[in-house]
Structures are given as structure tokens and as C-alpha cells.
């Protein structure tokens, strides 16, 4: 099933502006962004604050948390490698 968000999002925004006005449409958009930010902050806080505690109590201490962060960093570097290579152009 193809994704519909590139077209659906713009269509929904147009309907919201026509139905409620631009101010309310922007307020709804801002509320959605705020909600996403709060959820992301809570998840990040849980990982960054509780991760070291769990590593200290269950995984053997700070060295375990260091290994987790090294693995995460390597994953970010390895994962970014393919995305930084431009695709080959057809000849």
C-alpha cells in the first residue's frame, strides 16, 4: 500500500484552514508538534537517565553503559555511511 501522507497531509491542512481558519489550523499544528516534542523528551529522558542506573545495577557498572554507548555510536556511523553515498546515475 503506498504511503498517503505526502498528499494527505497537505489536503488535511487545506481542509483545516478552510473549515476553521488559518489561526486555528496553525494552533492545531503547533499542538501536534508540542505533543511530539514532549513524547520524544520523555523517551530520551528515560533512556539517558535510567540507562546508566540499569547498567549499574544489572549489567555490571559504568563499563557496561560505556559499551552500550559505543555500540550506539558505531551503529550511527555505520548507518550514516550508506546514506552519505550518492546514488549512481543511469548512463
DSSP file (Angstrom, degrees, kcal/mol; ACC not computed):
  #  RESIDUE AA STRUCTURE BP1 BP2  ACC     N-H-->O    O-->H-N    N-H-->O    O-->H-N    TCO  KAPPA ALPHA  PHI   PSI    X-CA   Y-CA   Z-CA
    1    1 A X              0   0    0      0, 0.0     3,-0.1     0, 0.0     2,-0.1   0.000 360.0 360.0 360.0 126.5    0.0    0.0    0.0
    2    2 A X        -     0   0    0      1,-0.1     2,-0.1     2,-0.0     0, 0.0  -0.371 360.0-100.0 -72.3 149.3    1.6    3.3   -1.0
    3    3 A X        -     0   0    0      1,-0.1     4,-0.1    -2,-0.1    -1,-0.1  -0.429  30.6-169.4 -67.7 142.2    2.1    6.0    1.6
    4    4 A X     >  +     0   0    0      1,-0.1     4,-3.7    -2,-0.1     3,-0.5   0.464  61.3  94.4-109.2  -4.7   -0.6    8.7    1.6
    5    5 A X  H  > S+     0   0    0      1,-0.2     4,-2.0     2,-0.2     5,-0.3   0.827  77.4  59.3 -65.2 -32.6    1.0   11.2    4.0
    6    6 A X  H  > S+     0   0    0      1,-0.2     4,-0.5     2,-0.2    -1,-0.2   0.905 123.3  23.7 -62.7 -36.4    2.7   13.4    1.3
    7    7 A X  H  > S+     0   0    0     -3,-0.5     4,-2.1    -4,-0.1    -2,-0.2   0.857 122.9  54.2 -91.6 -42.2   -0.7   14.1   -0.3
    8    8 A X  H  X S+     0   0    0     -4,-3.7     4,-2.7     1,-0.2    -3,-0.2   0.856 104.2  55.0 -63.4 -37.2   -3.0   13.5    2.6
    9    9 A X  H  X S+     0   0    0     -4,-2.0     4,-2.2    -5,-0.3    -1,-0.2   0.923 110.8  44.3 -64.3 -44.3   -1.2   16.0    4.9
   10   10 A X  H  X S+     0   0    0     -4,-0.5     4,-2.3    -5,-0.3    -1,-0.2   0.893 114.3  49.9 -66.2 -39.6   -1.5   18.9    2.5
   11   11 A X  H  X S+     0   0    0     -4,-2.1     4,-2.2     2,-0.2    -2,-0.2   0.920 111.2  48.6 -65.5 -43.2   -5.1   18.0    1.8
   12   12 A X  H  X S+     0   0    0     -4,-2.7     4,-2.6     1,-0.2    -2,-0.2   0.907 110.6  51.4 -63.2 -41.2   -5.9   17.8    5.5
   13   13 A X  H  X S+     0   0    0     -4,-2.2     4,-2.5     1,-0.2    -1,-0.2   0.909 109.5  50.2 -62.9 -41.3   -4.2   21.2    6.1
   14   14 A X  H  X S+     0   0    0     -4,-2.3     4,-2.4     2,-0.2    -1,-0.2   0.908 111.7  47.5 -62.9 -41.7   -6.2   22.8    3.3
   15   15 A X  H  X S+     0   0    0     -4,-2.2     4,-2.7     2,-0.2     5,-0.3   0.907 111.7  50.9 -65.1 -41.5   -9.4   21.4    4.8
   16   16 A X  H  X>S+     0   0    0     -4,-2.6     4,-2.7     2,-0.2     5,-0.6   0.908 111.6  46.9 -64.1 -41.7   -8.5   22.6    8.3
   17   17 A X  H  X5S+     0   0    0     -4,-2.5     4,-1.6     3,-0.2    -1,-0.2   0.922 115.5  46.0 -65.4 -43.4   -7.7   26.1    7.0
   18   18 A X  H  <5S+     0   0    0     -4,-2.4    -2,-0.2    -5,-0.2    -1,-0.2   0.883 120.0  39.5 -67.1 -37.6  -10.9   26.3    5.0
   19   19 A X  H  <5S+     0   0    0     -4,-2.7    -2,-0.2    -5,-0.2    -3,-0.2   0.892 134.7  14.1 -81.1 -40.1  -13.1   25.0    7.8
   20   20 A X  H  <5S-     0   0    0     -4,-2.7     4,-0.4    -5,-0.3    -3,-0.2   0.564 106.1-107.2-116.3 -12.3  -11.5   26.7   10.9
   21   21 A X     X< -     0   0    0     -4,-1.6     4,-1.9    -5,-0.6    -1,-0.2  -0.107  37.6 -77.6  97.8 159.8   -9.3   29.5    9.6
   22   22 A X  H  > S+     0   0    0      1,-0.2     4,-2.4     2,-0.2     5,-0.2   0.839 124.7  57.0 -66.4 -33.2   -5.6   29.8    9.4
   23   23 A X  H  > S+     0   0    0      2,-0.2     4,-2.1     1,-0.2    -1,-0.2   0.938 110.5  42.3 -64.2 -46.7   -5.1   30.7   13.1
   24   24 A X  H  > S+     0   0    0     -4,-0.4     4,-2.4     2,-0.2    -1,-0.2   0.867 113.1  53.9 -68.7 -35.7   -6.8   27.5   14.4
   25   25 A X  H  X S+     0   0    0     -4,-1.9     4,-2.0     2,-0.2    -2,-0.2   0.923 111.2  45.3 -64.4 -42.4   -5.1   25.4   11.8
   26   26 A X  H  X S+     0   0    0     -4,-2.4     4,-2.7     2,-0.2    -2,-0.2   0.871 111.2  53.6 -67.9 -35.7   -1.7   26.7   12.9
   27   27 A X  H  X S+     0   0    0     -4,-2.1     4,-2.3     2,-0.2    -2,-0.2   0.906 109.1  48.4 -64.5 -40.5   -2.7   26.2   16.5
   28   28 A X  H  X S+     0   0    0     -4,-2.4     4,-2.0     2,-0.2    -2,-0.2   0.895 111.9  49.6 -65.8 -38.9   -3.6   22.6   15.9
   29   29 A X  H  X S+     0   0    0     -4,-2.0     4,-2.2     2,-0.2    -2,-0.2   0.918 111.0  49.2 -64.8 -42.8   -0.3   22.1   14.1
   30   30 A X  H  X S+     0   0    0     -4,-2.7     4,-2.5     1,-0.2    -2,-0.2   0.881 109.0  53.0 -63.7 -38.0    1.6   23.7   17.0
   31   31 A X  H  X S+     0   0    0     -4,-2.3     4,-2.4     2,-0.2    -1,-0.2   0.896 109.0  49.8 -64.5 -39.2   -0.2   21.4   19.4
   32   32 A X  H  X S+     0   0    0     -4,-2.0     4,-2.3     2,-0.2    -2,-0.2   0.904 111.4  48.1 -65.1 -41.0    0.8   18.4   17.4
   33   33 A X  H  X S+     0   0    0     -4,-2.2     4,-2.5     2,-0.2    -2,-0.2   0.903 111.7  50.2 -66.1 -40.4    4.4   19.5   17.4
   34   34 A X  H  X S+     0   0    0     -4,-2.5     4,-2.4     2,-0.2    -2,-0.2   0.917 110.3  50.1 -62.7 -43.4    4.3   20.1   21.1
   35   35 A X  H  X S+     0   0    0     -4,-2.4     4,-2.2     1,-0.2    -2,-0.2   0.928 111.7  47.8 -61.4 -45.4    2.9   16.7   21.8
   36   36 A X  H  X S+     0   0    0     -4,-2.3     4,-2.7     1,-0.2    -1,-0.2   0.919 111.5  51.2 -61.2 -43.3    5.6   15.0   19.6
   37   37 A X  H  X S+     0   0    0     -4,-2.5     4,-2.5     1,-0.2    -2,-0.2   0.900 109.9  48.7 -62.6 -41.4    8.3   17.0   21.4
   38   38 A X  H  X S+     0   0    0     -4,-2.4     4,-2.3     2,-0.2    -1,-0.2   0.907 112.6  47.4 -66.8 -40.9    7.0   16.0   24.9
   39   39 A X  H  X S+     0   0    0     -4,-2.2     4,-2.3     2,-0.2    -2,-0.2   0.927 113.5  48.4 -65.5 -43.4    6.8   12.4   24.0
   40   40 A X  H  X S+     0   0    0     -4,-2.7     4,-2.7     1,-0.2    -2,-0.2   0.905 111.4  50.6 -62.8 -40.9   10.3   12.5   22.4
   41   41 A X  H  X S+     0   0    0     -4,-2.5     4,-2.8    -5,-0.2    -1,-0.2   0.909 110.2  49.6 -63.4 -42.1   11.7   14.3   25.5
   42   42 A X  H  X S+     0   0    0     -4,-2.3     4,-2.3     2,-0.2    -2,-0.2   0.911 113.1  46.1 -64.9 -41.7   10.2   11.7   27.8
   43   43 A X  H  X S+     0   0    0     -4,-2.3     4,-2.0     2,-0.2    -2,-0.2   0.924 114.6  47.3 -66.2 -43.6   11.6    8.8   25.8
   44   44 A X  H  X S+     0   0    0     -4,-2.7     4,-2.9     1,-0.2     5,-0.3   0.904 111.5  51.2 -64.5 -41.3   15.0   10.4   25.6
   45   45 A X  H  X>S+     0   0    0     -4,-2.8     4,-2.7     1,-0.2     5,-0.6   0.925 108.9  51.6 -61.3 -44.2   15.0   11.2   29.4
   46   46 A X  H  X5S+     0   0    0     -4,-2.3     4,-1.3    -5,-0.2     5,-0.5   0.892 114.4  42.8 -60.3 -39.8   14.1    7.6   30.1
   47   47 A X  H  X5S+     0   0    0     -4,-2.0     4,-1.2     3,-0.2     5,-0.2   0.939 119.3  41.1 -72.5 -47.3   17.0    6.3   28.1
   48   48 A X  H  <5S+     0   0    0     -4,-2.9     4,-0.4    -5,-0.2    -2,-0.2   0.799 126.0  33.0 -75.2 -29.5   19.6    8.8   29.2
   49   49 A X  H  X5S+     0   0    0     -4,-2.7     4,-0.8    -5,-0.3    -3,-0.2   0.882 126.2  36.3 -93.8 -46.0   18.7    8.9   32.9
   50   50 A X  H  X<S+     0   0    0     -4,-1.3     4,-2.7    -5,-0.6     5,-0.2   0.756 104.1  72.1 -82.1 -23.3   17.5    5.3   33.5
   51   51 A X  H  X S+     0   0    0     -4,-1.2     4,-2.6    -5,-0.5     5,-0.2   0.941  99.8  44.4 -57.5 -51.5   20.0    3.6   31.2
   52   52 A X  H  > S+     0   0    0     -4,-0.4     4,-2.3    -5,-0.2    -1,-0.2   0.861 112.8  53.0 -62.4 -33.6   23.0    4.3   33.5
   53   53 A X  H  X S+     0   0    0     -4,-0.8     4,-2.4     2,-0.2     5,-0.2   0.938 111.5  44.7 -66.4 -45.5   21.0    3.2   36.5
   54   54 A X  H  X>S+     0   0    0     -4,-2.7     4,-2.8     1,-0.2     5,-0.8   0.905 113.3  51.4 -64.5 -40.7   20.1   -0.1   34.9
   55   55 A X  H  X5S+     0   0    0     -4,-2.6     6,-2.5    -5,-0.2     4,-1.0   0.896 112.2  46.9 -62.9 -39.2   23.6   -0.6   33.7
   56   56 A X  H  <5S+     0   0    0     -4,-2.3     4,-0.3     4,-0.2    -2,-0.2   0.911 121.3  34.8 -69.5 -41.7   25.0    0.0   37.2
   57   57 A X  H  <5S+     0   0    0     -4,-2.4    -2,-0.2    -5,-0.2    -1,-0.2   0.795 135.0  17.0 -86.2 -28.0   22.5   -2.3   39.0
   58   58 A X  H  <5S+     0   0    0     -4,-2.8    -3,-0.2    -5,-0.2    -2,-0.1   0.651 123.0  45.6-120.3 -20.5   22.0   -5.1   36.4
   59   59 A X  S  <<S-     0   0    0     -4,-1.0    -3,-0.2    -5,-0.8    -4,-0.1   0.420 113.6 -88.1-114.3   1.6   24.8   -5.1   33.8
   60   60 A X  S    S-     0   0    0     -5,-0.4     3,-0.3    -4,-0.3     2,-0.2   0.517  70.6 -76.7 109.3   4.5   28.0   -4.7   35.8
   61   61 A X  S >> S-     0   0    0     -6,-2.5     4,-1.2     1,-0.2     3,-0.9  -0.641  81.4 -23.3 112.4-164.9   28.5   -0.9   36.2
   62   62 A X  H 3> S+     0   0    0      1,-0.3     4,-2.5    -2,-0.2    -1,-0.2   0.782 124.0  64.2 -61.9 -29.7   29.7    2.1   34.2
   63   63 A X  H 3> S+     0   0    0     -3,-0.3     4,-2.2     1,-0.2    -1,-0.3   0.884 101.1  51.7 -62.8 -36.6   31.8   -0.1   31.8
   64   64 A X  H <> S+     0   0    0     -3,-0.9     4,-2.1     2,-0.2    -1,-0.2   0.910 109.7  48.6 -65.8 -41.9   28.6   -1.7   30.5
   65   65 A X  H  X S+     0   0    0     -4,-1.2     4,-2.3     1,-0.2    -2,-0.2   0.888 110.0  53.0 -65.7 -37.6   27.0    1.7   29.9
   66   66 A X  H  X S+     0   0    0     -4,-2.5     4,-2.3     1,-0.2    -2,-0.2   0.906 108.4  49.6 -61.9 -41.4   30.1    2.8   28.1
   67   67 A X  H  X S+     0   0    0     -4,-2.2     4,-2.4     2,-0.2    -2,-0.2   0.883 109.3  52.2 -65.5 -37.3   29.9   -0.3   25.9
   68   68 A X  H  X S+     0   0    0     -4,-2.1     4,-2.2     2,-0.2    -2,-0.2   0.923 111.1  46.7 -63.4 -44.0   26.2    0.4   25.1
   69   69 A X  H  X S+     0   0    0     -4,-2.3     4,-2.4     2,-0.2    -2,-0.2   0.869 111.2  51.7 -67.6 -36.2   27.1    4.0   24.1
   70   70 A X  H  X S+     0   0    0     -4,-2.3     4,-2.7     2,-0.2     5,-0.2   0.928 110.5  48.5 -64.2 -44.3   30.0    2.8   21.9
   71   71 A X  H  X S+     0   0    0     -4,-2.4     4,-2.2     1,-0.2    -2,-0.2   0.898 111.8  49.8 -62.6 -40.5   27.7    0.3   20.2
   72   72 A X  H  X S+     0   0    0     -4,-2.2     4,-2.0     2,-0.2    -1,-0.2   0.922 111.7  48.2 -63.3 -43.8   25.1    3.0   19.6
   73   73 A X  H  X S+     0   0    0     -4,-2.4     4,-2.3     2,-0.2    -2,-0.2   0.913 111.2  49.6 -64.4 -43.3   27.7    5.4   18.2
   74   74 A X  H  X S+     0   0    0     -4,-2.7     4,-3.0     1,-0.2     5,-0.3   0.902 109.5  52.7 -62.4 -39.8   29.1    2.7   15.9
   75   75 A X  H  X S+     0   0    0     -4,-2.2     4,-2.5    -5,-0.2    -1,-0.2   0.888 108.9  49.7 -62.1 -39.1   25.6    2.0   14.7
   76   76 A X  H  X S+     0   0    0     -4,-2.0     4,-1.7     2,-0.2    -2,-0.2   0.910 113.9  45.1 -65.8 -41.8   25.0    5.7   13.9
   77   77 A X  H  X S+     0   0    0     -4,-2.3     4,-1.2     2,-0.2    -2,-0.2   0.937 116.4  44.6 -67.6 -46.5   28.3    5.9   12.0
   78   78 A X  H  X S+     0   0    0     -4,-3.0     4,-0.8     1,-0.2     3,-0.3   0.901 114.5  49.7 -65.6 -40.3   27.7    2.7   10.1
   79   79 A X  H  X S+     0   0    0     -4,-2.5     4,-0.6    -5,-0.3    -1,-0.2   0.819 109.3  51.6 -68.5 -30.5   24.1    3.5    9.4
   80   80 A X  H  X S+     0   0    0     -4,-1.7     4,-1.1    -5,-0.2    -1,-0.2   0.715  93.9  76.7 -78.4 -20.1   25.0    7.0    8.1
   81   81 A X  H >X S+     0   0    0     -4,-1.2     3,-1.0    -3,-0.3     4,-0.6   0.951  96.1  42.2 -57.1 -55.1   27.6    5.6    5.7
   82   82 A X  H >< S+     0   0    0     -4,-0.8     3,-0.7     1,-0.2    -1,-0.2   0.831 112.0  56.0 -63.7 -30.0   25.2    4.3    3.0
   83   83 A X  H 3< S+     0   0    0     -4,-0.6    -1,-0.2     1,-0.2    -2,-0.2   0.701 103.3  55.1 -76.3 -16.3   23.1    7.5    3.3
   84   84 A X  H << S+     0   0    0     -4,-1.1     2,-0.6    -3,-1.0    -1,-0.2   0.559  88.0  89.4 -91.5  -7.7   26.0    9.7    2.5
   85   85 A X  S << S-     0   0    0     -3,-0.7     3,-0.1    -4,-0.6     2,-0.1  -0.795  80.8-128.6 -90.0 121.4   26.9    7.9   -0.7
   86   86 A X        -     0   0    0     -2,-0.6    -2,-0.1     1,-0.1     3,-0.1  -0.393  29.6-103.9 -68.5 146.4   25.1    9.5   -3.7
   87   87 A X        -     0   0    0      1,-0.1     2,-0.2    -2,-0.1    -1,-0.1  -0.337  39.1-100.4 -68.5 151.0   23.2    7.0   -5.9
   88   88 A X        -     0   0    0     -3,-0.1     2,-0.3     1,-0.1    -1,-0.1  -0.510  35.8-127.5 -71.1 135.7   24.7    6.1   -9.2
   89   89 A X        -     0   0    0     -2,-0.2     2,-0.1     1,-0.1    -1,-0.1  -0.623  26.3-108.5 -82.6 141.3   23.2    8.0  -12.1
   90   90 A X              0   0    0     -2,-0.3    -1,-0.1     1,-0.1     0, 0.0  -0.423 360.0 360.0 -68.1 144.7   21.9    5.9  -15.0
   91   91 A X              0   0    0     -2,-0.1    -1,-0.1    -3,-0.0    -2,-0.0   0.461 360.0 360.0 -96.1 360.0   24.0    6.2  -18.1
